[in-house]
């Protein structure tokens, strides 16, 4: 399942709970578009703000709505015990894979992170994707640590942050990591603004926030890049630069939530307190961006 486009949708919610009626159509749109996989309960899916029962329910809904499309879910949590419980829930609910980042309140050492993945993978019957997300976890993987973890059983992919700018630097980044990671473990890019560059540099999969909202556009980018037409994929990314700029300034969750609301996919911001929606001025900027990119997806403004 770790190839092409893995689309990460929002989890529509408010302070009373999950909006299931809005969540299911988000998954159905991705299925209709033909994404290669669906990633629920990622950072944009608000996993960190949900209870164990809520996370299980979201996954159950996603698996049912996705049908033949494989579904990956986050099992990240502060304690290893909770991660193990979430892994069991995920497997029982029919997840095709699990996603794990080393979140922690206390700074973690390399050995603590390795031990986390060692314990979790020994209790899995589905593939695991390592999520390297230093902006959130404040833990920085070395390539050597990635190599150690990638040799554990059931590790099937690594979700890396954005690659350096420039084709040469991006290619070097991926080659250096690939030298230490088995060929059986897929490398995937997660920073949407550098997705085209990451795919051109050799990543097999794009784990995409925007793919959860504009799957057609993101599929086109992924297919072009992996067909050797990287310059065309880069041109689409350049058209999306105003959106990438908002991602960088305000965070992808806030922007994706506002974007989904403007598109009519959700009625309330999918932001648990204390997170607040974008202000009116930024929403106006986003509306202008939406008018520009709607044609790419075939949406009406």
Order of alpha helices (4+ residues) and beta strands (2+ residues): beta-beta-beta-alpha-beta-alpha-beta-alpha-beta-alpha-beta-alpha-alpha-beta-alpha-beta-alpha-beta-alpha-alpha-alpha-alpha-alpha
